Amino acid sequence: MPEKRYTIKQLADELGVTKPGVRKLMTANFRKQYTETVGNRILINSAGAKVIRKHFSNNGDNVFPETKTETNSNKQKQAETVSDSTKNAVVSAQEETIKLLKEELKAKNDQLANMQKLMDQNQQLLLNTQAENKTLLALTHKNNDESVTEAEYKETDQAPQHPKHKSASQSKSDQDIINKLNKKKKWWKLW
């Protein structure tokens, strides 16, 4: 019957010690007597396992269970600490993201309010321009008694349409006013 062989890890787990602790006992003489290498594993025969067990049992039977429980509790505490720190990091990252999103939302709301204000101003300017155009159109009519109808004034890019029964003898002052308004103004002449 073949002899039972143990790996260093199996013995370390059985005794509740670390693998380097078991390796420290394995001197060159111990290796020649009790071990053999298969591949890249060191296998310890049953006689060598008895020697290692005896060594660790002489150090005190009560020490190992306490050490094992202390090691397990320390590992649990470390895992909880790591878990808590990662949770805290995730929570802080989420809080920063929320804060950033709130700031962006506030900026967008401000932009919308500003755009609404600009649109209102634009509408007021458009209404004022339309009123001025109607006034100028009324000046171009032959009779001051005629009123400008909506059909005569159209808001397009084309020149305003004049009534078909336009007289040839338009007053010089009315023509001058229209020419001044139609003349393009240079920006450097504003000062």
C-alpha positions as CSV (number, residue, x, y, z in Angstrom):
1,M,0.0,0.0,0.0
2,P,1.5,3.4,-1.0
3,E,2.4,5.8,1.8
4,K,0.2,8.9,2.3
5,R,1.9,12.1,1.2
6,Y,0.9,15.7,2.2
7,T,1.6,19.1,0.6
8,I,2.9,22.0,2.6
9,K,-0.5,23.7,2.3
10,Q,-2.4,20.7,3.5
11,L,-0.2,20.4,6.7
12,A,-0.4,24.2,7.3
13,D,-4.2,24.2,7.1
14,E,-4.5,21.1,9.3
15,L,-2.2,22.6,12.0
16,G,-3.6,26.2,11.6
17,V,-0.2,27.7,10.8
18,T,1.1,29.5,7.7
19,K,3.0,27.8,4.9
20,P,6.2,29.7,5.6
21,G,6.0,28.4,9.2
22,V,6.0,24.8,7.9
23,R,8.8,25.6,5.4
24,K,11.1,26.9,8.2
25,L,11.1,23.4,9.8
26,M,12.1,21.8,6.5
27,T,15.9,22.0,6.6
28,A,18.0,20.4,3.9
29,N,18.4,17.2,6.0
30,F,14.6,17.0,6.6
31,R,14.0,17.4,2.9
32,K,16.4,14.5,2.0
33,Q,14.7,12.3,4.5
34,Y,11.0,13.0,4.4
35,T,10.1,14.8,1.1
36,E,10.0,14.2,-2.6
37,T,9.3,16.6,-5.5
38,V,6.6,15.9,-8.1
39,G,6.5,18.5,-10.7
40,N,6.8,21.7,-8.8
41,R,5.2,20.4,-5.6
42,I,7.0,19.3,-2.5
43,L,5.3,16.2,-1.0
44,I,5.9,15.2,2.6
45,N,5.6,11.6,3.6
46,S,3.6,10.4,6.7
47,A,6.8,10.2,8.8
48,G,7.7,13.8,8.0
49,A,4.1,14.9,8.7
50,K,4.4,13.3,12.2
51,V,7.6,15.2,12.9
52,I,5.9,18.5,11.8
53,R,2.8,17.7,13.8
54,K,4.9,16.8,16.9
55,H,6.8,20.1,16.6
56,F,3.7,22.2,16.5
57,S,1.9,20.2,19.2
58,N,4.9,20.8,21.5
59,N,4.5,24.5,21.2
60,G,1.1,24.3,22.9
61,D,-2.2,22.9,21.9
62,N,-4.2,25.9,23.3
63,V,-2.3,28.5,21.3
64,F,-3.4,27.3,17.8
65,P,-7.2,27.5,18.1
66,E,-7.0,30.9,19.7
67,T,-4.6,32.1,17.0
68,K,-6.8,30.6,14.3
69,T,-9.9,32.4,15.7
70,E,-7.9,35.6,16.2
71,T,-6.6,35.3,12.6
72,N,-10.1,34.7,11.3
73,S,-11.6,37.6,13.3
74,N,-8.7,39.9,12.1
75,K,-9.4,38.9,8.5
76,Q,-13.1,39.6,9.0
77,K,-12.3,43.0,10.5
78,Q,-10.0,43.8,7.6
79,A,-12.6,42.7,5.2
80,E,-15.3,44.8,6.9
81,T,-12.9,47.8,7.0
82,V,-12.1,47.3,3.3
83,S,-15.8,46.9,2.6
84,D,-16.7,50.0,4.6
85,S,-14.0,52.1,2.9
86,T,-15.1,51.0,-0.5
87,K,-18.7,51.8,0.4
88,N,-17.7,55.2,1.7
89,A,-15.7,55.8,-1.5
90,V,-18.7,54.9,-3.6
91,V,-21.1,57.0,-1.5
92,S,-18.8,60.0,-1.7
93,A,-18.4,59.6,-5.4
94,Q,-22.1,59.4,-5.8
95,E,-22.6,62.5,-3.6
96,E,-20.0,64.4,-5.8
97,T,-21.9,63.3,-8.9
98,I,-25.2,64.4,-7.5
99,K,-23.7,67.8,-6.5
100,L,-22.2,68.2,-10.0
101,L,-25.5,67.3,-11.6
102,K,-27.4,69.8,-9.4
103,E,-25.0,72.5,-10.4
104,E,-25.4,71.7,-14.1
105,L,-29.2,71.7,-13.7
106,K,-29.1,75.1,-12.1
107,A,-26.9,76.4,-14.9
108,K,-29.3,75.0,-17.5
109,N,-32.2,76.6,-15.7
110,D,-30.4,79.9,-15.7
111,Q,-29.7,79.5,-19.4
112,L,-33.3,78.8,-20.1
113,A,-34.4,81.9,-18.1
114,N,-31.9,84.0,-20.0
115,M,-33.1,82.6,-23.3
116,Q,-36.7,83.3,-22.4
117,K,-35.8,86.9,-21.5
118,L,-33.9,87.4,-24.8
119,M,-36.9,86.0,-26.7
120,D,-39.2,88.4,-24.9
121,Q,-36.9,91.3,-25.8
122,N,-36.8,90.1,-29.4
123,Q,-40.5,89.9,-29.6
124,Q,-40.8,93.5,-28.2
125,L,-38.3,94.7,-30.8
126,L,-40.2,93.0,-33.6
127,L,-43.5,94.5,-32.5
128,N,-41.9,98.0,-32.3
129,T,-40.3,97.5,-35.8
130,Q,-43.7,96.4,-37.2
131,A,-45.3,99.5,-35.7
132,E,-42.7,101.8,-37.2
133,N,-43.0,100.1,-40.6
134,K,-46.8,100.6,-40.5
135,T,-46.2,104.3,-39.7
136,L,-43.8,104.7,-42.6
137,L,-46.1,102.9,-44.9
138,A,-48.9,105.2,-43.9
139,L,-46.6,108.2,-44.7
140,T,-46.1,106.9,-48.2
141,H,-49.8,106.8,-49.0
142,K,-51.2,109.6,-51.0
143,N,-54.0,110.4,-48.6
144,N,-53.4,110.6,-44.9
145,D,-57.0,109.5,-44.4
146,E,-56.3,106.0,-45.8
147,S,-55.5,103.5,-43.1
148,V,-53.0,100.7,-43.6
149,T,-54.6,97.3,-43.7
150,E,-53.0,94.0,-42.8
151,A,-53.1,92.9,-46.4
152,E,-50.9,95.7,-47.5
153,Y,-48.3,95.1,-44.9
154,K,-46.6,91.6,-44.9
155,E,-43.8,90.6,-42.7
156,T,-41.3,89.3,-45.3
157,D,-37.7,89.9,-46.4
158,Q,-39.0,91.7,-49.5
159,A,-39.6,95.4,-49.7
160,P,-43.0,96.5,-48.4
161,Q,-45.7,96.5,-51.1
162,H,-47.2,99.9,-51.9
163,P,-50.8,100.4,-52.9
164,K,-51.5,100.1,-56.6
165,H,-53.0,103.5,-56.9
166,K,-49.8,105.3,-55.9
167,S,-49.5,108.8,-57.1
168,A,-46.5,110.1,-59.1
169,S,-46.3,113.3,-57.2
170,Q,-45.1,112.2,-53.8
171,S,-43.9,114.9,-51.6
172,K,-40.1,115.5,-51.4
173,S,-40.0,115.3,-47.6
174,D,-41.7,111.9,-47.5
175,Q,-39.2,110.5,-50.1
176,D,-36.3,111.9,-48.1
177,I,-37.5,110.2,-44.9
178,I,-37.8,106.9,-46.7
179,N,-34.4,107.2,-48.3
180,K,-32.8,108.0,-44.9
181,L,-34.4,104.9,-43.3
182,N,-33.4,102.6,-46.2
183,K,-29.8,103.8,-46.3
184,K,-27.5,101.4,-44.5
185,K,-25.8,102.8,-41.5
186,K,-22.1,102.3,-40.9
187,W,-21.0,101.1,-37.4
188,W,-18.1,103.5,-37.3
189,K,-20.3,106.5,-37.8
190,L,-22.3,105.9,-34.6
191,W,-19.8,107.7,-32.4
